Amino acid sequence: MKRLFLTRRSFVKRSSAGLAGAALATAGTSSLYANLARNADKLAILGGTPVRSKSFSQPWPIFDDNEEKALLKALRSRNWCCLRGDAVYDFQKTFAKAMGTRECVLSNGGTTALSASLHVLGVGPGDEVITTPNTFIATINVITNMHALPVFVDIDPDTGSMNADLIEDAITEHTKVIMPVHLAGFPADIEKIMVIANKHNITVVEDACQSVFAEVNGKKLGTFGTTGCISFQEWKSLVSGEGGALLGSDEDVMRRCAAFVNNGRDPKRQKRGYPYPGSNHRMTEFQAAVLTEQFKRFLKQDALRQENGKYVEKKLCEIPGLTPRKRYAVNTRITYVEFELDYDRERLANVSASKFAEAVRAEGVPVSGGPRRYGRGCHREGMLEEHLNSGAFRAAFSKARLDKYRKSLRFPVMDDETPSDKEMLSMDSKIAFLGSRKDTDDIVEAFAKVTKNIDKLT
Ligand SMILES: Cc1ncc(COP(=O)(O)O)c(C=O)c1O
């Protein structure tokens, strides 16, 4: 593709209405436009030639001979269950070390890891667990399945994470656990949440299912709470089809978690029989064999995502109106599994984030735009009322308490009752940031092209 160097002056001249151009020029963004192609004046959404003719989609998960050999080895060993093989228990040690925690227990999913945590921490009928409505439903299912109430706090409009400043108001004598969710590789306000939890002597279970290897002040997510849970389900960044990990450093809690996923057997084999409550949530040797190989791959992928992610973020944030999504702590490591930027439409010719994203998508770069919400919120899902109406809930909670709870299910930010001007752009960068420098430059070019021509989208 032939490139045309656009000086700041020629760029301003070329911008038809000059609206976006003027704003961008004053912000000194000329470097961003230096590599724009000759045909950069006609957006693909309006019939122009896209920046990329080939989309970023490549098959996921990625595997090669290493995973195939590991799977065959497990198959031929005839030790398909972890009670006879080594892969599950070996990976537990590898992962605990990599995550900087004393212990790791593998399970057959992130959901079962969360549910084992709640069981072991004694959550049961009549209890309350404070969490966020802005999450995947599994976070809530594990609470309601214990016949406990998920007590939601509204979200921070800047991040979509649970607003830690609202937690203290939600604490009651029934609060057993606080369960923050680290969405899409971005940490929740975990340090503040830990201070509040410690002050009130409440345990924290971190749902870090989407955020493996994200960090705050050098500490990996999932290692702040009494337990932290990771998912290896196929669409995450470290995968084994299905699978999960419980992380923790409290010896007794972790012993009970290991027992819980293995029908109550003592992992230390010091107590005979089935001394602990439990069920069967074991990971198979096949999953662990794949996971072990995927983890080696993940370490390289993660390093590449970091490099490409930081590069793209720095470049794109030269565009007035695009800023990095707020981090709660200065020293925060996001994972670039999902890449998100704050979007200020006032500085982008009043074009909505969704329209901007549509134009970037037409250029061949997979981006979506809109408010910072994960659907309409778990508090609005039908499963909740089904639970509240069930015999188990009616036995565990008084009618007055359930009625009060129903009335409490309104959250101004999450429900968009006071429509927020906070919008974001979001990209499934798990794959897109595994490309070459040319690929990442294409991403930058697509954004630059749309910004340069933004007045044509109005
Ligand atoms: C926030 C969150 N919590 C829990 C889970 C459940 O993990 P799994 O699918 O491994 O059971 C997921 C999976 O998507 C998730 O995104």
PDBQT file of the ligand as one rigid body, heavy atoms in Angstrom, charges set to zero:
ROOT
HETATM    1  C1  LIG A 501     -16.651 -12.883  35.181  1.00  0.00    +0.000 C 
HETATM    2  C2  LIG A 501     -16.755 -14.378  35.025  1.00  0.00    +0.000 A 
HETATM    3  N1  LIG A 501     -16.954 -15.131  36.110  1.00  0.00    +0.000 NA
HETATM    4  C3  LIG A 501     -17.060 -16.458  36.026  1.00  0.00    +0.000 A 
HETATM    5  C4  LIG A 501     -16.953 -17.115  34.819  1.00  0.00    +0.000 A 
HETATM    6  C5  LIG A 501     -17.131 -18.598  34.769  1.00  0.00    +0.000 C 
HETATM    7  O1  LIG A 501     -16.034 -19.286  34.280  1.00  0.00    +0.000 OA
HETATM    8  P1  LIG A 501     -16.233 -20.698  33.565  1.00  0.00    +0.000 P 
HETATM    9  O2  LIG A 501     -16.869 -20.444  32.246  1.00  0.00    +0.000 OA
HETATM   10  O3  LIG A 501     -14.836 -21.226  33.441  1.00  0.00    +0.000 OA
HETATM   11  O4  LIG A 501     -17.051 -21.542  34.429  1.00  0.00    +0.000 OA
HETATM   12  C6  LIG A 501     -16.736 -16.381  33.661  1.00  0.00    +0.000 A 
HETATM   13  C7  LIG A 501     -16.649 -17.035  32.361  1.00  0.00    +0.000 C 
HETATM   14  O5  LIG A 501     -16.891 -16.443  31.322  1.00  0.00    +0.000 OA
HETATM   15  C8  LIG A 501     -16.655 -14.965  33.750  1.00  0.00    +0.000 A 
HETATM   16  O6  LIG A 501     -16.472 -14.200  32.677  1.00  0.00    +0.000 OA
ENDROOT
TORSDOF 0
